[in-house]
Amino acid sequence: MRIDAHQHFWSLARGDYGWLTPALGVIHRDFGPADLAPLLAAHNLERSILVQAAPTEAETAYLLDIAAKTPFVAGVVGWTDFDARDAAKRIAALAGDPLLVGLRPMVQDIADDGWLARPELALAFEAMVANGLVFDALLKPRHIPAMLTVLERHADLACVIDHGAKPDLVFGDLASWRDGIGALAAHPGLTCKLSGLVTEAGPDWTLETLRPVVEHLLASFGPERLIFGSDWPVVMLRASYAQWIGAAQALLAGLSETQRAAVFGGNAQKLYLSQRGRS
């Protein structure tokens, strides 16, 4: 099964997308299943993982409702307040919907770079494990030390790093990112999404812009722990759906057919859909 393991839908009228301003131009409009379906079909992608874009449980309910009505959506990565005193109960309640496959706090927008390492979050992570949910880690390189603490404390937490931890592809200072990725990849249960990279690059990006980052992710995680995602429609800030998937395929051309099949679906299926979701 070929899977786009990271895409979004939103309706501006809902009013909880604080980051989604008119300044973002081409993506400042509604996006729904009818917009994505032809793109998936054009690239022989059978399923998708729908990921939250607002820090509210109301948006998670909205996404789960879409998923219930949309056969190609295999699962939803939602949101809840990990800081809430009843976070464990909230997580268990959300997990009552089998189409919920994971949760994602918007770590990149939290002022405290060490937030993930707070001991108070332990009960939330334990609830994730107990309910078979995947933790999607929306990180920038500065959050990697705290993420490493989470991995050390919760070795049984199913976890995936979104967007390759957002390397700095504009200014080219990749040294700390490389070290951080190496430290993350040392945890054998961790996977990483090959997604969101063109958004971190300048508008004049090329394959050679992306190649050093993709090669480092591949060397660190191997094809058995990389997962393709489009990050559509956010990707439209820098590329069309076809341009990004074409770039990903070109940069992974040296892999075997079996390895490419793992990156473009098999690994996502194992991570998200082994216990939950729509197979």
N, C-alpha and C positions, 0 to 999 in steps of 0.2 A: 504494500500500500504506500503510495506517495502522499506525503503530508506537508502542508505549510504549517509549521508549528508556532507561528507567531503573527497574528493579524488582529486588527481592531475593527469594531463598528462603533459609530456614535451618532447621536442626534443632538444638535446644538441646543434645541429648545429645552432639553433636560436641565441645563444650567449648572452642571457640576464639573465641567471641564475647565478649571481655572487657567490652565496652561494654553488652551486652544483659542488664541486671539486672532482677530482679523489680520494681524501682521504676518500670519503663517500662510496667507494667500490661498494657494491651490488646495490645501487640506481643510480650510475653514468652511466646511459645508457638511451636510449629512452623508454618511456612508453606511450602506447596509448590504445584506446578502445578494441582492440583485446586481450590485456593482462588482462584487468579487467573483460571483459564479462564472462569468465568461473568462476571467483571467485564470482561474483554476483549471477550467476545461482546456484552455489554449495550451497549458503547460502540463497536461496530464496529471494534475494533482487531484486526488480523490477526496481528501479530508483537510480540515484545518483545525487549529487550536485558537480559540477566540480569547484574547487577553484584555484585561481591564485597562481603562484609560482615565478613570476618575477614582479618587479615594473615598468612595462611598459604597455602602452595602446596597443602596438603591440601584446603583449602576450594575452591580453584580446580579441583582434580581432581573434587571432589564436584559442583560446578556444571556442569562439562563433561559429566559422566555424566548429570546431569538433562537437559541440553540435548540430548544424543544421543537421549534417549527422549521428548522433548517437542517435537512439530513446531512449535508456535507460538514457541518460543525461537529467535530468529534468530542469536544470538551471545552470547558470554560476555565480560565485562570482568573479568579475573582479577587476581591479585596475585603479585608476586615480590619478593624482597629486592633493591632497587636498590643497597643498600650492600655486597652480597656481592662478593667479588673475582671470582667467576665469573658475575656478573649477566648478561653478554652471552650466555654459554652457556645459562644458565637460561631466558632469554627465547627464544632460538632453539629450545630443547627444547619449551617450552610452545607455541610457535607451530607446532609439528608437528601440532597438532590444529586443523583448519580452522575449527572453531566458536569458537576463541579470536579475538576481534576487537579486544581492547584490554587494557590493564593499568592498575591504579589503586593506587598507594601511598596510604595513609591520611594524607595530608599534614596534615590538621587535627589529628591526634593526635600529631604529632611536635613535641617540645619546641623544637627550633631553627626559628624562623620563616624562616630563610634556607636551610634544608636543600636546597631544590630547586636553588639556585644553586651548590651545591658542585661544583667541577670534576671530582671523582671520579665523578660520575654521568654524565659525558659518554658513556662506553662503553655504558651502559644505554640512553640515549636514541638513540644511533646504532643499537643493535640493534633498538630499536622501529621505526625508520625502515626498516632493512634487511628486516625481517620483515612490513612492511605493517600494523603494529598502531597503534591509536589510544591516545593518552595521555589518560585521564580525570583531570582535575585537581580533586581534592576540596579546595577552598581556602576560607579565610576572608579577609576584606579584608587582614589583616596579611601574608598570604602573596603578595599580588599583585606586590610589587617583585621577589621571587625568581622568580616565574613569568615576568615580563617578561624577565629575564635568560635563562631557558631558551628563550624564543621568539626572542630575538636570536641566541643561539648555534646554535639548531637550527631554521632557517627552514623546513625540509622536514618537520618533525614534525607529523603529524596530531594535533590536540589539541582537546579540548572542555572547557569550564569547567562543572563540575557545580553545580547548584543556584544559578546566578546569582552564584556566589562568596559565598553566604550573607550577604546584607545584614542589618543589625541592624534588625529590624522591631518589636522590643519597645520599645527606648529611642528610636528614631527618629533616631539620628545617622547620616545617610546620606551626608554630604558626602564623606568619604574614599572610601567605596565608589563613589560616582558617578565620582569622578576616576579611581579604579583601573579601573573598567569601561571608561571612555573610552580609557584607555591600552591596555588589553587589546584592545579592538575595533579599534584602529589596525593590528593585525596581521591582514591580510585572510584568512589561511588559518585563523584561529581561529573556532570555533563555541561556542555557549553553550547549556546546557540550561535550559529553562523548567521547573524542577522544584524540589521541596524548599522552596518559598517559604513555604507555610503553616506548616511546622514551625519556621521562624524567627520567626513571628508569635505573638502571644498567643492564648489560647483563644477570645477574642471577636473574632477577625479578621473583616473584611468585604471585599467587593470594593474598597472605597475604601482599605483598608489596603494592599492589594497593587498598586493601580493605579499609584502613582508609580514603583514598582520595575519593573513590567512595561513601562510606557511608556519608561523610561530604557533598559531592555534592548532594546526594539524600536527606539528611536531610534539606539542605538549599533551594534547588530549587523544590524538589518534582518530581515525575515521569512526571508530566504534563509540566515541563519546562526543561527537559533534552532531548538531541537529540544525537542519536548514529552516529558516523562517524568513518571511518577506518583510515583516514590520510594515506591511501595507495598512493604511494609506500613508503613514508617516514617510515611507520611502520616497513618496512622490515629491518631497522637497528637493531631492537630488537625482532621482532616476525613475523611470517607468518600471512597472512590475517586470516586464520582459527584459529590460536592461539589467536589473539586479539578478534575476535568476540566470540570465545568460552569463553574467560575470562570475557568479558562484560556480556554475557548471564549468566554465573555462578554467577557473583557478583550481578546480578539483579534477581536471581532466587526467591527471597522472594516476588517479586511483583506479582500482579494478572496478568492474561493473558491480560486484557484490558490495564493495566498500561505498560506492556512490549511492547504491540503493539504501544502505544503512543511514547515510547522512540525510538523504532526501525522503525519509519516511520510517525506515525500520527502527531507528533509535528513538524517534518520537513515539512510535507505537509502544515500544517497551516501557518508556518512561511514564507516559501519561495514561495509556489505555490498557495496561495489564490488569488493573483491578477496577477501574472506573471508566466513565465516558462511553462513547458510542464507537464500537469497532467497525 
